[in-house]
Amino acid sequence: MALNEVARFADVPIEVEVELDRRVLSVREILDLEEGSVIGMTRSAGENIDLYVGGKLVGYGEIVLIESRIGVRITDFNIED
């Protein structure tokens, strides 16, 4: 598909997924969660992650800290023919 054909869809929202980590919690731990609870992660700034759009791997990124927030710096795209 040519770029000018895709341009007409430029304003259509699409979900971008970034998975920072996965944890296994017991039912008790889940029931104990409340607003403001913190679930610790094993990943940290500088680590590489995968980026998904519509459930498909589209690229790779790096976890970054921007002031007190977490972000993702895109480092590469997964270009498939």
C-alpha positions, -999 to 999 in steps of 0.1 A, spaced: 0 0 0 14 34 -10 19 62 15 -7 84 -1 -33 55 2 -25 52 40 -26 89 46 -64 90 45 -64 68 76 -40 91 95 -65 103 121 -80 68 129 -71 59 165 -53 26 170 -42 9 202 -5 6 209 5 -20 235 37 -19 255 42 -48 280 66 -37 308 65 -68 329 44 -98 341 39 -109 376 22 -139 391 1 -130 422 -18 -152 445 -56 -148 448 -50 -133 483 -25 -108 469 -50 -97 442 -79 -95 468 -56 -73 490 -51 -48 462 -67 -14 466 -65 20 450 -29 32 454 -14 -3 457 19 -7 440 29 -39 422 67 -41 419 82 -48 385 115 -66 377 122 -44 347 140 -11 349 149 19 328 173 10 299 158 -24 293 145 -34 258 108 -41 252 85 -51 223 59 -27 208 26 -41 194 0 -24 173 -32 -44 167 -16 -74 183 13 -75 158 49 -69 167 58 -36 150 90 -25 167 112 -24 197 118 2 224 137 10 255 122 19 289 130 55 298 122 77 328 109 112 320 108 131 353 87 108 375 69 90 346 78 59 326 80 62 288 93 42 258 119 53 233 114 36 200 147 21 189 138 0 158 109 -11 137 100 -46 128 97 -43 90 83 -75 74 79 -80 36 
